[in-house]
Amino acid sequence: MYQRNSRRAGVAMVALSLCLRLCMLLGWDAKAAAFLSQAARQPDFARFLLYLETGQVVSAAEPTAEQQLYILQWEPAEEPENEPADEPEPESELEPEPEPVYETAPLPAALAAADAISIAGACTYSVDKAALLAQPSTLDFTVDGPTILILHTHATESYTPEPGWEYEASGDYRTLDLSRSVVAVGKRLAETLRRYGLEVVHDSTVNDYPSYNDSYANALERIEAWKAQYPSLQMVIDVHRDAVADTDGSAYPLSATVDGESLAQLMLVVGTDQGGLTHPNWRENLANALKLQSVLEGAYPGLCRNLNLRTERFNQHATPGSILVEFGSNGNTLAQALRSAELLGDGIASMIAALTANQGVLDP
């Protein structure tokens, strides 16, 4: 009889063992421990454990001293300790992280009229500057996520070295030292725009090395990748440096004086479809470039060269706010270009503030 009962109890023990293992796998260690401890206090359970261990059958009466069975409390195994972590400071001693303080971009105090903006370049298309300047912009800088992408098709372009700004050249006015190339200018532009609360992506990929001929194809891949990640992007700014030589072949600076300070002159470059590449919305790019030129010329007369309209596309089909900006020439210094980047950032922020406040137009 007892053997039959033992077999039944054995089956129960196997089932109990499986249940306990399942509890451990599910992370219910505490519940399993409590259940086992409670079961261990049952006389039948204790007698069966003693039978398994000694082969002796104990009656329902209290076991003798020799037959005392000591039930150990089962505790779940401790997890191995992780690497020690730094103890956090008491919450009362933690200083709250300050909220970023943004400057408010001023609305343009003065604007250059359409007839004051000259358009140069090889493109022979006829454009109505006044109509394009007055055309409401489709750019939306109220969307969530980054709205401006800054990149460098020709990231190795550099400037005339001056004391303290030397670099190792990789070619004529070119360097792979990105702290001394136009990448540093793009970084300064991004920092200025972020100061106004604008979300900016700065891509410092070197697209023109080792293959210069693949520069624009490489840059387009970067643009498309960023657009896929951030559909919120409204404007792509391609930062370049022009190259100009005087009659003896020496690098010639393109400079402007703003408030008594010599800066690298800016040139906004807009591409079209005249060269044969698809670019159906180039007029909208031009309209936005004209708005920016109007703001910059109104705030800093002489900072900009003539707006340059070209037959090439320059990857500007990517967004209606795409623009290429030449920061001075190889005859300028990096310090001059960095200061110009700050003024350009101020101008872009002012333009965005005006467009946002006035339903896409500069002057309501």
C-alpha positions in Angstrom: 0.0 0.0 0.0 2.7 2.4 1.1 4.7 1.6 -2.1 1.7 2.4 -4.2 1.3 5.7 -2.3 5.0 6.3 -2.8 4.7 5.9 -6.5 1.9 8.4 -6.5 3.9 10.7 -4.4 6.9 10.2 -6.7 4.9 11.3 -9.7 3.7 14.3 -7.6 7.3 15.1 -6.8 8.4 15.0 -10.5 5.5 17.3 -11.3 6.4 19.6 -8.4 10.0 19.7 -9.6 9.0 20.6 -13.1 6.7 23.4 -11.8 9.6 24.8 -9.7 11.9 24.8 -12.6 9.3 26.6 -14.7 8.9 29.2 -12.0 12.6 29.8 -11.9 12.7 30.2 -15.7 9.9 32.7 -15.5 11.6 34.7 -12.8 9.1 33.7 -10.1 11.9 32.6 -7.7 10.3 34.2 -4.6 6.9 32.5 -5.3 8.6 29.1 -5.8 10.6 29.5 -2.6 7.4 30.3 -0.6 5.6 27.3 -2.1 8.4 24.9 -1.3 8.8 26.2 2.2 5.1 25.7 2.9 5.1 22.2 1.3 8.1 21.2 3.5 6.0 21.8 6.6 3.5 19.1 5.6 4.0 15.8 7.4 3.3 13.6 4.4 5.8 15.6 2.3 8.4 15.2 5.0 7.9 11.5 5.5 8.2 10.9 1.7 11.5 12.9 1.6 12.8 10.7 4.5 11.8 7.5 2.7 13.6 8.6 -0.5 16.7 9.4 1.5 16.9 6.5 4.0 14.4 3.8 2.7 12.7 3.9 6.1 8.9 4.3 6.4 7.9 6.6 9.1 4.5 6.4 10.7 2.1 9.3 10.9 3.3 9.7 14.5 6.0 12.1 15.3 9.4 10.8 14.1 11.9 9.6 16.6 15.1 11.6 17.4 17.1 9.4 15.0 14.5 9.9 12.4 14.3 13.7 12.7 14.2 15.3 9.3 15.6 18.7 9.0 14.0 20.7 6.2 16.3 23.3 4.8 14.7 26.5 3.6 15.2 26.8 -0.2 16.6 30.1 -1.4 16.9 31.1 -5.0 20.5 31.3 -6.3 21.9 34.8 -6.4 22.6 36.4 -9.8 26.3 37.1 -10.5 27.1 40.6 -9.6 27.5 43.1 -12.4 30.4 45.5 -12.7 30.2 48.0 -9.8 28.3 51.1 -10.9 28.9 54.5 -9.6 26.7 55.3 -6.7 24.3 58.1 -7.7 24.5 61.2 -5.5 21.5 61.8 -3.2 18.7 63.4 -5.2 18.7 66.5 -3.1 22.3 67.2 -4.0 21.8 66.8 -7.8 21.7 70.0 -9.6 19.0 70.1 -12.3 20.3 70.2 -15.8 19.7 73.7 -17.1 17.2 74.1 -20.0 18.9 75.3 -23.2 18.6 79.0 -23.6 17.9 80.0 -27.1 18.3 83.5 -28.7 15.2 84.8 -30.4 16.0 85.5 -34.1 15.1 89.0 -34.9 12.8 89.7 -37.8 14.6 91.5 -40.6 14.9 95.2 -39.8 15.7 95.9 -43.4 15.4 94.0 -46.7 17.1 94.4 -50.0 14.6 94.9 -52.8 14.5 92.6 -55.8 16.1 95.2 -58.1 19.0 95.5 -55.7 19.8 91.8 -56.0 21.9 91.0 -59.1 21.9 87.5 -60.6 24.9 86.3 -62.5 26.1 82.9 -63.8 26.0 80.9 -67.0 22.3 80.1 -66.8 20.3 81.9 -69.6 16.9 81.4 -68.1 14.8 84.5 -67.6 13.5 85.0 -64.1 11.1 87.4 -62.4 13.0 88.3 -59.3 10.2 90.4 -57.8 7.6 87.7 -58.3 9.9 85.0 -56.8 10.8 87.1 -53.9 7.2 87.8 -53.1 6.2 84.1 -53.6 5.2 82.4 -50.3 7.7 79.8 -49.3 6.7 76.2 -48.8 9.4 75.6 -46.2 8.0 74.5 -42.8 10.3 74.9 -39.9 7.6 74.1 -37.3 7.8 70.3 -38.0 9.3 68.0 -35.4 12.8 66.9 -36.0 15.9 68.3 -37.7 15.0 70.8 -40.4 18.5 71.8 -41.7 21.3 69.6 -43.1 24.8 71.0 -43.6 27.3 69.0 -45.6 30.3 69.4 -47.7 30.6 68.1 -51.2 34.2 69.3 -51.3 35.2 68.8 -47.6 39.0 69.2 -48.2 38.7 72.8 -49.5 40.9 75.0 -47.3 42.2 78.6 -47.0 45.4 80.6 -46.9 47.2 79.6 -43.7 48.1 82.2 -41.2 50.0 82.0 -37.9 48.2 79.6 -35.5 46.1 78.2 -38.3 48.6 76.1 -40.2 47.7 72.7 -41.5 49.1 69.8 -43.5 48.1 70.2 -47.1 46.7 67.3 -49.2 46.8 69.4 -52.4 46.6 73.1 -53.4 44.6 74.7 -50.7 43.2 71.4 -49.6 43.6 69.4 -46.4 42.3 66.3 -44.7 42.6 68.2 -41.4 38.8 68.9 -41.0 39.5 71.5 -38.3 41.2 73.6 -40.9 38.9 73.0 -43.9 35.4 74.2 -44.9 34.1 71.5 -42.5 35.1 73.9 -39.6 33.0 76.6 -41.3 30.0 74.2 -41.5 30.5 73.4 -37.9 30.4 77.1 -36.9 27.3 77.6 -39.0 25.6 74.7 -37.3 26.5 76.0 -33.9 25.1 79.5 -34.7 21.8 78.0 -36.0 21.4 75.8 -32.9 21.8 78.9 -30.8 18.4 80.0 -32.2 16.8 76.7 -31.3 16.9 75.2 -34.8 17.6 71.5 -35.2 20.6 71.0 -37.4 22.4 67.9 -38.7 26.1 68.6 -39.7 27.5 65.9 -41.9 31.4 66.1 -41.9 31.8 63.2 -44.4 34.7 63.8 -46.8 33.0 63.3 -50.1 35.9 64.5 -52.4 38.7 62.1 -51.3 40.2 60.0 -52.6 38.0 60.5 -55.7 37.2 64.1 -56.5 35.1 63.2 -59.5 32.7 61.3 -57.4 32.1 64.2 -55.0 28.5 65.1 -56.0 27.4 61.4 -56.3 28.8 60.7 -52.8 27.2 63.8 -51.4 23.8 62.9 -52.9 24.0 59.5 -51.2 24.5 61.3 -47.9 21.6 63.7 -48.5 19.2 60.8 -49.4 20.3 58.8 -46.4 19.7 61.8 -44.1 16.3 62.5 -45.7 15.3 58.9 -45.1 16.2 59.2 -41.5 14.7 62.7 -41.0 11.8 63.4 -43.4 11.5 66.7 -41.5 14.5 68.2 -43.4 13.6 71.4 -45.2 16.9 72.9 -46.2 20.3 71.5 -47.4 23.3 73.8 -47.2 26.4 72.7 -49.1 29.4 74.7 -47.7 32.2 75.4 -50.2 35.1 77.7 -50.7 35.7 79.4 -54.1 39.1 79.7 -55.9 40.2 83.0 -57.4 43.6 83.9 -58.7 45.0 87.4 -59.6 47.1 88.2 -62.7 50.2 86.6 -61.3 48.4 83.4 -60.3 48.4 84.1 -56.6 45.3 83.3 -54.6 43.0 86.3 -54.4 40.8 87.0 -51.4 37.1 87.8 -51.8 36.4 89.9 -48.7 33.7 92.2 -47.3 33.9 94.7 -44.5 31.0 94.6 -41.9 31.2 96.9 -38.9 34.9 97.5 -39.6 35.7 93.8 -39.7 37.1 92.0 -42.8 35.1 88.9 -43.6 35.0 86.3 -46.3 32.4 87.3 -48.9 29.5 84.9 -49.4 28.0 83.8 -52.7 24.7 81.9 -52.9 24.7 79.4 -55.8 21.4 78.1 -57.2 21.3 75.2 -59.7 18.7 74.6 -62.5 17.7 71.9 -65.0 19.3 73.8 -67.9 22.2 71.3 -67.9 19.9 68.4 -68.6 19.4 66.9 -65.1 15.9 66.7 -63.7 15.1 69.6 -61.4 11.5 70.7 -61.8 11.4 72.9 -58.7 14.5 74.9 -59.2 12.5 78.2 -59.2 11.3 77.5 -55.7 15.0 77.0 -54.6 15.7 80.3 -56.3 12.8 82.0 -54.6 14.1 80.9 -51.2 17.7 81.9 -52.1 16.4 85.4 -53.1 14.7 85.7 -49.7 17.9 84.8 -47.9 20.0 87.2 -50.1 17.4 90.0 -49.3 17.8 89.4 -45.6 21.6 89.3 -45.7 22.0 92.3 -47.9 19.6 94.3 -45.8 21.4 93.4 -42.6 25.0 93.4 -43.9 25.4 95.4 -47.1 28.2 94.1 -49.2 28.5 90.7 -47.5 27.1 88.8 -50.5 28.4 88.6 -54.1 25.9 88.4 -56.9 23.6 85.5 -56.6 24.9 82.8 -59.0 22.4 81.0 -61.2 23.9 77.9 -62.9 23.1 75.3 -65.4 24.3 72.5 -63.1 21.9 71.0 -60.5 24.3 70.6 -57.6 22.0 68.1 -55.9 19.6 70.9 -55.1 16.6 68.8 -56.3 16.6 67.2 -52.9 14.7 69.9 -51.0 13.1 73.3 -52.0 15.5 74.9 -49.5 18.7 73.5 -51.0 21.5 76.0 -51.5 25.3 76.0 -52.2 27.3 78.7 -50.4 30.8 79.8 -51.3 32.6 81.2 -48.3 35.3 83.5 -49.7 38.1 82.1 -51.8 41.4 80.3 -51.3 42.9 83.8 -50.7 40.9 84.3 -47.6 41.7 83.0 -44.1 39.7 80.4 -42.2 39.2 83.0 -39.4 37.4 85.3 -41.9 35.2 82.4 -43.2 34.3 81.4 -39.6 33.0 84.9 -38.9 31.0 84.9 -42.1 29.4 81.6 -41.0 28.1 83.3 -37.9 26.5 86.1 -39.9 25.0 83.7 -42.4 23.6 81.7 -39.4 22.1 84.9 -38.0 20.6 85.7 -41.5 19.1 82.3 -42.0 17.5 82.4 -38.5 16.1 85.8 -39.2 14.7 84.6 -42.5 13.1 81.5 -40.9 11.6 83.7 -38.1 10.0 86.0 -40.7 8.7 83.2 -42.9 7.2 81.4 -39.9 5.5 84.6 -38.6 4.2 85.8 -42.0 2.9 82.6 -43.7 5.9 82.1 -45.8 6.7 85.7 -46.9 9.3 88.1 -45.6 7.3 91.3 -45.5 3.5 90.9 -44.9 
